[in-house]
Amino acid sequence: MYNRANYVRLLTLALLWGASFLFIKLGLEAMSPTQVAFSRIALGAVVLVGLCLLNGLRLVSPTSPEGRRLWGAIAGAAVFSNVLPWVLFGLGERTVDSGLAGVLNATTPLWTVVFGLAFGTQRSLPPSRLLGLLLGFSGVVVILAPWNGSSGLLGWGALACLGAGMSYGIGFVYIGRSLSGSGADGKRLSPLTVGAMQMSAASGIAVLTLPLGGLGPIELSPVPLLAVGVLGVFGTGFAFALQLRIVSDEGATTASTVTYLMPIVSVLLGWMVLDESFGPRVLLGMLIVLVGVALSRTNVRGGRKPRNDAERKTPEPARD
C-alpha cells in the first residue's frame, strides 16, 4: 500500500518544483539567467552536501581511477539535468510567463521516450505509448499555435523552455545508461551521495556559463534575491532530497507522478502572484499534453515499493 506520508512528500515536491518557475521569473528581475541558474545550483549543492555530512555520508574522491570515471559520468548528468535546462528556463522566462514554462516542462517524459528510442534504452513502442507521444506533442502545437502568427506563443522564449524539457529527457536517458548502480570500488553509492556529487559538479560547470551575461551587476532588490534563495535552498536542495526519499520508498515511477501536478501549480501561482492569464487554448493544450504523458507512460512498472536494492536505481534528475 502506498505510504500515506509519501502523499504529503509528493504534494510538497509538486509545490516546490511547480513554484520554481515563479521564483525564476522573480529572480530575473535582479539577475541574469546564468546568475539565477548558478545561484540555485550552488545553494542546492550546499544543502545536499550538508545533508550528506549529517547522515555520515562521504563524497567519492576524484583522485582514484574509479572516482575520476564516476565524477566524469556525473558531470555529464549535471550538464543535461541541471545546468543546461536551468539556464534555458531562465532565458525562456525573459519573454514567456512562468506558468507557460511549467506547462512546457511537462513535455519532459515525452522527450525521454523519444531519446530512449534514439539511444536504444527504449527498445519498443507499444501503440498506446505511440499514441501518447503523438497526442502530447500535438498538445504542444495547440499551446504554441504557430498558425496564429503574432497572437501565437511560438517564439525563442517558448523554444528555450522546450529545449529545457529536451535536455531533461536526454538527462533521464543518460543517467539510465551511465549512472544506474553507480559506485566506487564495487560499492553502491547512496542516492543522496550521488545527488550531492551531481549538484557539486553542476556548480563547477555553471561557473563556466557566467561569462554569458552573468558577469554584470546584481540588483540588490530583496524580493528577487529572496526568491532565488528559496529556489536554491528549497526548490533545488531540499526538493531533490525529498525526491530521493520518495524514489527510495516507492520507486522512480511513483515519484514521476509529480509531472502531472507541477504545471497545475505553476499556472495557478503565475495567475495568483503575477496576474498571468491563460486562454482556453493554452489550458486545452496543457490537458492534451498531460493525457499524452499519461499514455506515454503505459506499460511502465507501477509505483510499488522496490523489492531490493537492485530496483532502487539512481534517481531521476532534478527537474524544477
FENSUL-V441524 format. One record per helix or strand of 3 or more residues. SS is the DSSP state (A for helix, B for strand). FROM is the first residue (numbers start at 1). LEN is the number of residues. If there is no record, write none. Layout:
<<SS;FROM;LEN> <SS;FROM;LEN>>
This chain:
<<A;4;24> <A;33;22> <A;65;28> <A;98;8> <A;108;12> <A;127;18> <A;146;6> <A;156;23> <A;191;17> <A;222;29> <A;252;4> <A;258;17> <A;280;17> <A;309;3>>
